[in-house]
Amino acid sequence: MAPDIYLDANATSPVLPSAIAAAVDAMQASFGNPSSSHATGLRARRILDTTRARARRVLGAGPGRVLFTSGATEGIQTAVLSALVAVRERRAAGEVCGDLLVYGATEHKAVPESLAHWNRLLGTGLTLQPLPVDATGRHRLDVLRDLAPRAAMVCTMAANNETGAISDLDGIARVLREGGSKAYWMVDCVQALGKLPLALADTRIDYAPFSGHKLHAPKGIGMLYVRDGAPCTPLMIGGGQEGGQRSGTENMAGIAALGAVLAALEEGTTFRGHAELAAMRDRLAAALRDAFPAIAFNAPFEHTLPTTLNFSVPGVSGKDLLDLFDAAGVRVSAGSACSAAKSTPSYVLDAMGLPLARSGAAVRLSIGPLADDAFIDAACARIRRCGAALRASPLGGGHPGVMQVSGEGRHGWIVFDAASCVVLDPPRGQADRIAALVRDAGLRVREFDADCAAVALDDGSHAPCIAIGGAVLARVPDGYLLGAADAGRLPRTNVRHVFGAVDPERLTRIAPAGAVQCHGADVDGMACATLAAPCGRERERERERDAGAAWQLHPEALEGFLRRHADALLVDVRESVEAAAGAVTLHGRAARNVPLSRLAEHVAAWLSEPARPVVFVCRSGNRSAKAAQCLRRAGHAQAWTLVGGLALA
């Protein structure tokens, strides 16, 4: 498979080689405890002091403090705790401090969660108040002007992690100053390091957390800037490290690695500058427009980091886009990495007033300042490949074809050939999708009407039918039969597919036990099964055998399995657009693409070769597990799934 094109730098970044070397040195040659007074400890202390001095210069910390933390979340917690303890003390002394905790509506969730947590634990009784943003993602200064007199703390960010929107920090500072606000001000600077100019001591900012892994340092190391004179309450007390402000033996490997990154920032030639990154972003945007002509970018470039693109493609879900990019080896994400697994619309884009169709389907593409022209060339080529793959119709291949279309827990089916199709029981809410599939494939939709021909069935009845792909689709009460007709008859033995809830007693007379029944909703977790598939107590025993995982192949065992079974069929059950974006070859064996939505079309053929192993693969192992279970329950004892999918293969 092709090497990864990593375009998710806002989530995390690869570690700089010099940072790896510095971390290794700190663990090997300079492994001492920086609190020890002997020579080994002093060597470690030098790393600690050198890195802090570099941090102070890069951040423009002036007389302010720089504390090493485990990352931005700890820095946020420390800042919020410090501010709320100070507010409580000031109120106890009779000082008016405000009653609001104001935070940007697009802040990382760590901020409002921390505010709510410490507000509750400290009993400060303040009210959390989101500060709205405008359509560009920038804070509404007019609203802040009204809130500032009541604010005890204000939390904003330098640049948004999802959209790259750059905050008007000077404007926020001006509003606070002109209103005479005494609120403590925290600015989340996680996305700012290496991308925006920093001179923190020249600002009104009280607290600024940073996270090393967002700029080529390892995970588990971060910094917190505290303005000179701003209160600082330790989150952790113990041995008195970090001047008593953050106890616990220092993470020297992480600090040394962060020091190497800071040294690269100071040196000035390792990382790309703003103009170079903006040119790279423009090239990526052009490739995206070529690939997806209807694309909508969700934040204006003039107010965003040059490293971040947030976009939606009308008519294509965010999940489908992520699957498509992932299939091509392009790693992007849906919004914040911390919330990507929740599959919900982006609260950041919602706050900007974008319609649900865009916020729910948004994709974030982000590069780091180490990107070069060769990398951008490769990324643009892959992006354009994704666009070409998306335009390939999934309604192609063998005829008659059978495709599953699902929505709201229901399944509909499209039976098609090269020229036309019949849509059976489409689920609610899927009409537009089905129409697009049919239109893009250039198919004519056919329906049962009074002019339909009739076919004789083995129970002596006749059924209206439509000829399709060398077979006939016959309509019977509560369902349909698909099979090859012979001289005006559809013999029971020729029926290959049954759709709907046809009366079981009648089915035994008009369809064989090996016919594939395509359900309108999952039965035993499956969308399709053979008529002879086990049920009741026998199904329970089958489920117990499934739980034993005897049908699961782990990645390390796949090569040996394929070597022992030269006839094994490797089947990629990703959707056809994913396969078009990136074909699968494992251990020299090319996979055949049979999308999970087309599984029912192929079950009968696989059952005709019961001794031939069929190994299903997909991106993560979820879809391939469903395919293997379906085929095993149909009676094929040699159906397997690759655990962890292509991600771990």
N, C-alpha and C positions, 0 to 999 in steps of 0.2 A: 504494500500500500504506500501511497505517496506520503512524504513527511508532512508533519503538521504545519499549518500556517496559523500562528497564535495571534489572534486579534482580540484578546480579552485582558489587556494590560491593566485596566482599571480595577479588575478583580484581584490580580496578583501578577508578578513579573518574574522572569527567570533571574537567578542570582548572578550578579556580575562576577566574571572569573577572578578579578582581583579581590572581590569580597569573599569568595570561597577560599582563596589562598590565605587571606587574613584570618578567617575563622579557623582554618586548619592550624595555622601558626599559633593562634591563641589556645588551641586545645593541646598542641604538642610542645612547642618550645617555650611558650609563654603562658603556661597553664596555671600559674600561681593565683592565689586569692589576693585581690588588690588591697585588702585590709591587713595583710601580713606585712611585717616590717623587715623581713629578710629579703635577700636579693631577688629571689624568684617572685615574691610578692611585689617588689618594686617594679619589676619589668611589666607585670600586669597593670600596676597602677599607672605606668607611663602610657599604656594603650588607652586606659580609661580617661586620663587627663587630656591626651592628645585628641581623642575623638570628641570630647566635650568642647575643647577649644575650637575645633573645626566646626562643630554644630553651631556654636555661638556666632562664628563669623558668617556661615552660610545663612543662618536665620536672621542675622542682624539683631542679635538678642541684647546688645548693649549691656546695661547693668542687670538685666533680667536673669532669671534662673533657667537652666535647661536640665531637666530630669530625664533619666533613661527609664523607660517603662517597657511593658511587654507588648505594647501596641496602642493604637488609637483608642480602643474601647476603654482600656485602663486610664489613659489620659483624660478621656471625657468624664469618666467616673470621678477621678481626682479633682478635676476642675469644678464639676457640679457640687460635689461634697464640700469643697473649700468655700465656694460661693454661698451655699445655703447655711453652712455653719456660721459664716460671717454675718449673713442676714439675720439669723436667729439672735446672735449676740448683739447686733446693732439695735434690733427691735427691743431686746431686753433692757438696753440702755436708754430706751425712749426715743430712738431715732426713727424717723419715717423712712422706710426702705422700699415701699411699693408692695403690691400684692400679686403681681403677675410674673410668671415664668414664660417669657416670650421666646418662641423658637420658630425657625423657618419651616413652612409647610412641606418643603422638599428636603429637609434634613435627613441624614441617615437615621434609621430607626434607633440606633444606639443613643441618640440624643434625647428624644422625648421619653424613651424607656428609662434612661438614667434620671431624668428630671422627676418623673413620677415616682421612681423607686426611693430616691433620697428625700423627696418631699414627704413621702409617707413615713419613712423610718425616722426622720428627724422631727416629724410633727410640725413642720413649718406652716402647713395649711395654706400654701399659695395656690393660685389657679394657673393651670397650664393653658397658654394662649398661643395657638398657631398664628404665625405671621404669613399672610397670603403672598403669592408671587403673581407676576403678570404672565402674559402669553409667551414671553421669552425665557421665563424661569427665574427672573430677577425679583428680589424682594420689593414689595409695595412700600415705598418710603412714605407715601402719604398716610398709610395705615400705621406704620411704625411711629410717625410723628404724633398720632393720637394715643398710642399705647405707651410710648416712652416714659411719660411722667409716672405711670403706675408700675413700671417694670422693675423688678428686683434683680433679674438676670435676663440677658439677651443672648441667644445662641443662634449663630448663623454659620455658613460655610464659605470657604474661599471659592470653591468650584464644586459643582455637583457631580457626583460619581456616576449618575445615569446619563445625564444629558451633556455634561461638560460646561453647563452654564456658569459663567464667571460672575460672582457677586460684585455689586458696587459697594465695596467696603468703605471707600472714601465717603460715599453718600450716607451710608449707615452711621459712620463716625460723626458726620456733620449733623445729622438729625439728633443724635444723642447729645452732642455738645451744645447745640442751639437750644435744646429743651432742658438743659441743665440736669440731665439724667445722671444719677449715681449708680445705675445698674452695672453689675459686673457683665463683661462681654467675653464670650468664648467664641472663637472662630475655628471650625474644623478645617485644618489645613492639609488633610490627607492627600488630596489630589493636587495640591499646589506645589509640593516640593519638586524642584527641578523643572517646573512648567511655568511658574509665575514668579516675578521678582518679590523678594521678601526683605523687609527692613522693619521687623516687628517692634523694635524699641522706639521707632518713630511714629508708632500708631497708638490708638487708645485701647488696643486689644489687651485683655487681661490674661487670657489663656489660649494656647494654640496647640492642640494635639497633632502628632504625626505618626505615621506607620511605615516602618522600613520596607516591608515587602511590596509596597506599591511602587517603589523605585529601586528594584534590583538588589535589595538586601534580603536576608532570610526572614521568614515569618517568626514572630515571637520577640521582635525588638521594635521599639518606638521611642518617641521623645515627647515631652511636654514642656512647652515654653510657658513661664509664669512671669508676668510683668513685675518689675521692681516695685515693691510696695503692695502688690496684690496679695490677698490672704492665701495661704496654702496649708490645708489640713491633710496630713498623711492618710492615705488609704490603708497602708500597712505599716505597722510599728514593730520594731524588733531590735536588730543589731545596729541601727543608726546609719545605715548606708545612705548615699545620696544626700548627705548633710542632714540626716534625720527625717527627710521628706519621703523616702521610699525605701523601706528596709527590705532586706533579703540580699543574699550574695548576688552580685551583679552577673548578668548573662554576658560573660566576657567574649564568647565566640560571636554572639550577635552584635555586641558593641564594636568589636574589631571589624566585623563585616560592614556594619553601618559606617564606620570610620573610613573604609575604603571607598564607599559610595560618595560620602561627603568630600573626600579628597578628589574624586573624579569631578564632582561639581565645581570645586574650587579651581581645579586645573583647567577646565573649560573647553576641552576638545573631545572628550569621550561622548558626551550627549549632544544630540541635535538641538539647534536653537529654534526659536519660535517661527521664524520665516521658513526654515527648512521643513519643519513639521507641518506648517500650514500648506505648503506645496504638496506634501505627501497626502494630507487629508483631501486636497482638491482632486488628486489623482484617484484616490479611493472612491470619492463621491462620484466621479465621472464613470468609473467602472460599475458602480451600483446603479447609476442611471441607465447605462447600457444594458445591464442585466435585467433590471426591473423598471421599465419605462414609466410605470405609474407610481413610482416610489414617492413617499412624502417624508422629508426630513423634519424631525420633531423639535428642533431648536435652531435658531438662526446662527450661522457660522460666525457672524461678527461679534457675538457675545458668548462664544464658547471656546473651550480649550481646543487647540489644534490637534489634539490627540484623540478626540472623541466624536463619534457619529452615532446619533440615535435616529432610527428610521422605522417606518412601517410600510408594508406593501398592501394596498387595498385588495381584498379578496383572498389574502393568504394569512393564515393564523401564525402567531409568533412561534408556536411549537413546530409547525410545518417548516417554517424558515430555519429554525435551529436544527431540525433534523436534516434539512437539505445542506446547510453549511457544514454540519458535522460529517455528513457523508462524503463531502469533498475534502475533508481534512482541514476545514477552516473553523477555528474555535472562536465563537462569539457567544454572547449571552443575552438573556432577557432581563435588562435592568440590573439591579444590585445582585451580586453573587450571593449575598446573605439571604435573599428572598426569592431567588430564581426557582427553587424547587416547589414553591407554593402555587405556581401557575395562576396567579391573579393579576388583574390589570395593574399597571404601574401607578402607585399613589403619587409619584413625582409628576407624571404626565397628566394625571387627573387634576392635580393642583394647578397645573398650567392651563386648564380648561380645554384640553384636547378631548375629542369625542371618544367614547368607549371603544369604538372599532379600531382606533389608532393606539390608545393606551394599552389595550388588551393584546395587541399584536406587535408591540414594539420590540425591536432588537437593538442591542448596543454593540458597536464595533469600536475598539479602542487599541491604540498602538502606544508603545513606550518610546522614550527619547533615544533608545539605542537603534531604532529602525533605520535601515539604509535603502538605497534605491533598488538594489537587487531584491530585497525582501518585499518592497512595495510592488515591484514588477510581478513577482510570483503571486502575491495576494490578489492583484487585479485580474490576473489570468484565471485564478480559481473562482473569483466572484463572477466573472463572465461565464465560466463553465456552469455555475449554479443557475444563472439565468437561462441558459440553453436547456439545462435539464428540466427546469420548471415548465418550460414550454412543451416538453415531450408529453404526449397523452398517455395516461395509464390505461386507456381502453384500447389496447392493441394486443397482438400476439395471437394465440390459438383461438379458433372459432369452432363452436360457439363459446364465447367467453362469459364468465360469471364473476361479477364484482360486487362486493359487499359495501354498502354505504350506511353508516351508523350515526345516530344522534339521539340524545335524551334517553338512552337505554334501549332503543329500538334499532332493528336492522331492516334495511330495505335492500333490494338486489337489482342489478342491471344485467340483463342478458343481451349480448350484442354479437354482431359480426362486423365485417369490414364496412358495411354501408348503413346499417340500421340497428336499433336497440328497442328493448321493451323494459320499462321501469316498473318494478313490482313493489308495491306497498312502501313508498318512500316515507322515511321518518319525518316527523314534524320538524320544521326548521332547516331541512336539507334541500329544499327546492332550488335555491339559487346555486348551491354547490353542484347539484346534479345537472342543472341546466348548463353550467359552465363546462363540466366534464364532457357532456354530450356535444356542446357547441365546439369545443376545442378539438374533439376527435372527428368533427365533421359528419356526425351520424344523424340519421333521420329517426325520430321517435315514432314508434308504431303502437297502436292500441287495438284491443279487441273490439270489434264492431259487428254489425249484422252481416257484413260481407265476408267475414272470416270463413276459411275452409273448415271442415270438420275431420276429425280422425277417430277411428274406432279403437276402443280400449278393450283389454282382455276380460273385463267383467260384462261385456256386451253393450256398454253404453257408448255414446258418441260425445266428443268434446270439441268446442271451437279451438282452432289452433292458428299459430303464426309460424311460417317457415323462417328459420334463422340459422345461418351458418351450417347448412347441411343437416340440420335437425329440426324438430318442431317443438314449440312451446304450447302445451295444451292447457286450457283452463278447466279446472274441475271445481266442484263446490269447496270453498274455503282454501283453495290453493291452486298450484300449477305443477305440471310435469314437464321435464325436458328430456328428450331422447330422440333417437333416430327412427323415423317412420319407415314403414315397409308396405308399399302398395296400399296406402290409405289406412294402415293400422299402426298403432304404437304398441308393439308387444311389451308385455310386462318386463321381459328380460332386457329390453333396450332402454328402459328408463334409467337415467343416470343421476338426475337431480329432482328433488321434490321441494317445493316452496310453500310455506304457509302451514296451516294446521288442518291438513286433510284428515278425515275420519280414519283412525288407525285400523279399524276392521276392514274398511274398504281398501286401504293402502296395500294390505297383504295380497289383494287380488290384482292390483294394477301396477305395483312396483316391487322390485326384488329387494331382498334384505341388504344387499350391498349398495343400494342407492344412497346418495348423500342428501340428507335432509337439511335444508337451509332455513333456520328459524327466524322468526320475527323478533325474538328477544333471546338472550342467553339461556341455555338449558344446561345445568351443571357447569356453568361458567363458559360454555362454548357456543359460538354462533352457528356451528354446523356439526353434524355427526352422521354416521351411517344409520340406517333404520335398525340395524342389528346392534347398535352400541348398547353397552350395559346400562341398566337403570336399577333403582331401588337398592336392595341390600348388596347386589352385585356391584353397583356403582360405588357404594361405600367402601367395599373391599378394594376396588380400583383406586379410590382416593387414598386409601392407606398405602397402597403400593407406590402411588405418586409421591407421597410424603417421604418415602424411603430414598428418593433421589437417585435410584439406580439408572435412570434415563438421562442423567445429567453428565456432560463431559466438561471437565475443568480444562482451562487453556493448556496447562502443562501436559495433559494427556492426549490432546488432539492430534499432534503429529504422529505419535505411536499408533493411535486408532486408525488414522488414514493410511498408514503404512501397512497395517494388518488387513485392512479392508480396501483393497484396490478398487473395488466396484462401488464403494460408498458414494452416495450423491450428496454433494454439499449444496444446500439451498439457502439463499439469502432472502429473508422474508421482509426486508425493508421495502418501503413503497418504491414504485418504479422511478420516480424522480430522484430518490436517494441513490438508487443503483446507477442511474444515468450520471449523477454527479461524481460517483466514485465506486467503480466496480470492486468486487472482493476476490482476492486470491490468497489462500492460506496454505502454507507449506507446499507451494507449487500446484495446488488444486484450485482451479477457477470455480467460483460459485455460480450456480444458476439462479437467476432472480425470479422468485415467485412471491409477490407481495402477499402479506397476511390477508389483505382484502380480496385476494384472488385464490386463497387457499382451497376453497370449496371446489374450484374448477379442476384441481389436480389430485384430490384425495383418491378418487377411484383408480387413477393410473398408478399411483404409488402402492395401493393395496393389491394391484395385480402382480407386484413383485415383492412378496412378503419377506423374503430372505435378504433383500438388498437394504443395507443400512441407509437411512436418510438423516443427515445431520443439519439441523436448522441453525442459522446464525442471524443476528441482527446487531444493532448498535450496542445495546446494554444487556441483552439476554431476556428481556421481558416478552417481546413478541415471539421470539424463537421458542420460549417455554410454552406459550399458548399453542403454537403450531405443533410441537412435539406431543403435547398432551392430547390435542385433537386427533392426531394420527394414531396414537397409541390406543385411545378409547375406541377408535374405529376398527381396531384389531391388528394394527401393524406393530409388532413387538420390537422392531429395530429402528424406532424413531428416537432421535436424540436432540438435545439442546446444548449449545455452547454457553456455559455459565459465564456471566460477565460480558458476553458478547464481544464485538470487535474492539471495544474500549480496552479490554484486557488481553486480547488474543496476541 
